[in-house]
Amino acid sequence: MLTLQPQAATPLVTQIVDGLRQQIDQGALRTGAKLPSIRQFAQGHQVSVFTVVEAYDRLVALGYLVSRPHSGFFVRQRAPADEPVKPSVESRSFDQLWYLRKIFENRHLAVKAGCGWLPGDWLFEDGLRRALRSLAADEAETGGYGDPKGYPPLRQAICEALAEQQVNLPASQVLLTQGSSQALDLCVRRLVRAGDAVLVDDPGYANLLFSLRFQGARLLGVPRTPQGYDLVALEKLIVDHRPKVFFTQPRLQSPTGSVAPLAHLHRVLQLAEAHDLTLVENDIYVDLDPQPRPSLASLDQLARVIYIGSYSKTISPNIRVGFAAAHPDLLEDLAQLKMISGLTSAEFGERLAHGAVLDGRRRKHLKALRERLAEAHQRVGGMLAGLGFELFAEPKAGMFLWARHPRLTDTVALSNLAAGHDIMLGPGYLFRADLQPTDWMRFNVAFSGDERLRAFLARELG
């Protein structure tokens, strides 16, 4: 039985790692033995689940444990002492993904300052309820699989919305997906092979980075700046590594909130054309942007851009409706991959999204939502600055602020501590292409105005 000493100078994470290593080395825990789940260990030893996650993750990296999807953590067969085990990309990636899914997005914590969604009462709940009542009244058919590309009226509505953004295309070039995550995953599986060099924003969209790591991609981080991209670094990476695809989020980017200006978009397209680069534009925050801006898709008209959108951020994450728009040839390939993995998407959810999209009150709701987010940016940005945080950018729109504090060196340790106070933080390493430690953190302004967060940060960083 492992005994922890909370009052000792040695951090609890280190105590867990050292204790389990000793048990494995001495044979008390044999090869193949299953460890307690994260929650079981945390409850049994009265420690934070974040502490256990970090300890297990370190043991995987050291070669003592292996994680198996949907099964848990097991003692790994180890090489002889003179042949140190190198942690596999797959093992490290899975544990980081587990952290993101089970802990970083754990809804039981009261203050969700690091999460990636909006509060329920900020979403278009009324519109969704009206759509649900209308759908029930229509006695819509519930049998069959529906159109493989998705509910045709919603695809047409997407075309009309994109036309307002100067992207002109027929409904046949739109594929509905299970949220933007599936759309991105389909692009990864279509465009990337194990070992391929792939350009990504750095810091960037965490779910995408994990998907690419699982695919075996070699991630090349393109540094984000408060003004958009480091274009010099981007061109050098293209010339040196010859990647074939760049996954990027020009508008209200997660986690930095930065926006790439028109001149940067033009330069990215010039480089893409010169070096035969496919661009995957993740534009899921477009409805949160109060400014009409060009997109890569509007400048390129989907010649070499795949455009990703979603309704999860503003209507409801539970309906899981997103889409991809692309050149006809690429779109057909993505549709084929969608059918291979899941036949069609759920038409019931797509019909709900369609009803909410057509709701006459949606535009008013989005306007109010943007104003509410702008006020939250003002309030939370001021709070963080008052506590001594440096803000990466001040977009005054979207959900996120990216910030760091001069006294903060270990964001994971702070996140572990915060969880014990019922606060979810967003440690910056989750958003890094190389998963290396960083002193930056992501704050969701919709949840970060809570006095409990301010008091915690003031106490720990004061």
Secondary structure, 3 states (H helix, E strand, C coil): CCCCCCCCCCCHHHHHHHHHHHHHHCCCCCCCCECCCHHHHHHHHCCCHHHHHHHHHHHHHHCCEEEECCCEEEECCCCCCCCCCCCCHHHHHHHHHHHHHHHHCCCCCCECCCCCCCCHHHCCHHHHHHHHHHHHHHCCCCCCCCCCCCCHHHHHHHHHHHHHCCCCCCHHHEEEEEHHHHHHHHHHHHHCCCCCEEEEEECCCHHHHHHHHHHCCEEEEEEEECCEECHHHHHHHHHHHCCCEEEECCCCCCCCCCCCCHHHHHHHHHHHHHCCCEEEEECCCHHHCCCCCCCHHHHHCCCCEEEEEECCCCCCHHHCEEEEECCHHHHHHHHHHHHHHHCCCCHHHHHHHHHHHHCCCHHHHHHHHHHHHHHHHHHHHHHHHHCCCEECCCCCCCCEEEEECCCCCCHHHHHHHHHCCCECCEEHHHHCCCCCCCCEEEEECCCCCCHHHHHHHHHHHC
